[in-house]
Amino acid sequence: MAELILHHYPESLFSEKARAMLNARGLAWRSVIIPMIMPRPDTIPLTGGYRRTPVLQVGADVYCDTALIAARLDGEGSGASFFPAASRLAAQTLARWVDTELFWAAVTLRFQPSNMGSFFSSGEAAAAFAADRANFSQGSTVRRLPIEESLPRYQVFLAELESQLSDGRAYLFGAEWTIADFSVYHVLWFIHAGGAMADDLARHPAATAWFGRMGAFGVARGVEMSGAQALQVAADATPAPIVNPASDLADVPLGAAVDVGPTDYGVMPSRGELLHCDTASIIIAREHERTGLVHVHFPRHGFGVTRV
Ligand SMILES: N[C@@H](CCC(=O)N[C@@H](CS)C(=O)NCC(=O)O)C(=O)O
């Protein structure tokens, strides 16, 4: 298999989820650190428009969204599946709730003035971030949560987490991890990165021990590579063949020109030619002078396809 290349930045919580999943499976990976704000001249040529973070590149295949990155990594490396049959439904559903509903509470909690820590190096950096995220939020359908909603949402979740783990189990659904552990971990990691909320977690000993176990997976940082080198990797590679290509979209046949993007926030789409669409994933082909032909993969859940 071609090298696993994660395009990410240190402060990004969904990147922390991807880093923890890569490390938990004992995988070697390359790290391309991207800017926290646009422009990202060495990432957008790969995705063709999608601008959320992180993305995983494997040769000339690009995987958007950590839900799909988890599925891509599940067969690689070692350790239990992220999606064990016995708890797949519960784990996936919890992961989706945490990655959206708890995530928005986490954003509010992390950016409280008392919990910002050293997130911004200067006032200019803070202003540039605010302007970038205002652009990012164009077209968003998500309601930002006030602190009065965020704090109790988090606190009741923490109490339920404590109760779930209090029988001494190592992970949320038993002795082995599932995708839900990684989703809960990265959201708690973000809330607690600012330092001001440490007491809330400390009051929950089983959750604290579990958080420490998961945090060990987040430590390794991959072997750095430049964005330009990663684009060259794509240019030198051929996309993996698609097994049984088909489209389940009634009025969008394979080969149609499409825009594919998230439906909730950060909705900037990628444009390409539809290669595959089923209930699990959407795949498009696109070309760029710096990458040649690449296949860009998206999860179906939370993404929309528009014919152009
Ligand atoms: N559902 C997506 C969420 C990704 C996401 O929201 N990432 C944040 C950073 S943690 C983002 O894209 N922020 C804007 C940016 O980095 O441009 C996933 O699982 O990958």
The ligand as an SDF file (V2000), in Angstrom:
LIG
                    3D

 20 19  0  0  0  0  0  0  0  0999 V2000
  -17.0770   15.7110   10.0280 N   0  0  0  0  0  0  0  0  0  0  0  0
  -15.7680   16.2190    9.7300 C   0  0  0  0  0  0  0  0  0  0  0  0
  -15.5120   17.4890   10.5650 C   0  0  0  0  0  0  0  0  0  0  0  0
  -14.2000   18.1710   10.2040 C   0  0  0  0  0  0  0  0  0  0  0  0
  -14.0920   19.5650   10.8160 C   0  0  0  0  0  0  0  0  0  0  0  0
  -15.0890   20.2310   11.1610 O   0  0  0  0  0  0  0  0  0  0  0  0
  -12.8600   20.0080   10.9660 N   0  0  0  0  0  0  0  0  0  0  0  0
  -12.6010   21.3720   11.4160 C   0  0  0  0  0  0  0  0  0  0  0  0
  -11.2440   21.4270   12.1040 C   0  0  0  0  0  0  0  0  0  0  0  0
  -11.1670   20.3810   13.5260 S   0  0  0  0  0  0  0  0  0  0  0  0
  -12.4980   22.2770   10.2180 C   0  0  0  0  0  0  0  0  0  0  0  0
  -12.5510   21.8070    9.1040 O   0  0  0  0  0  0  0  0  0  0  0  0
  -12.3340   23.5740   10.4440 N   0  0  0  0  0  0  0  0  0  0  0  0
  -12.1360   24.4900    9.3590 C   0  0  0  0  0  0  0  0  0  0  0  0
  -10.8180   24.3110    8.6750 C   0  0  0  0  0  0  0  0  0  0  0  0
   -9.9110   23.6310    9.1790 O   0  0  0  0  0  0  0  0  0  0  0  0
  -10.6740   24.8840    7.5980 O   0  0  0  0  0  0  0  0  0  0  0  0
  -14.7420   15.1350   10.0020 C   0  0  0  0  0  0  0  0  0  0  0  0
  -15.0830   14.1790   10.7140 O   0  0  0  0  0  0  0  0  0  0  0  0
  -13.6330   15.1800    9.4490 O   0  0  0  0  0  0  0  0  0  0  0  0
  1  2  1  0
  2  3  1  0
  2 18  1  0
  3  4  1  0
  4  5  1  0
  5  6  2  0
  5  7  1  0
  7  8  1  0
  8  9  1  0
  8 11  1  0
  9 10  1  0
 11 12  2  0
 11 13  1  0
 13 14  1  0
 14 15  1  0
 15 16  2  0
 15 17  1  0
 18 19  2  0
 18 20  1  0
M  END
$$$$
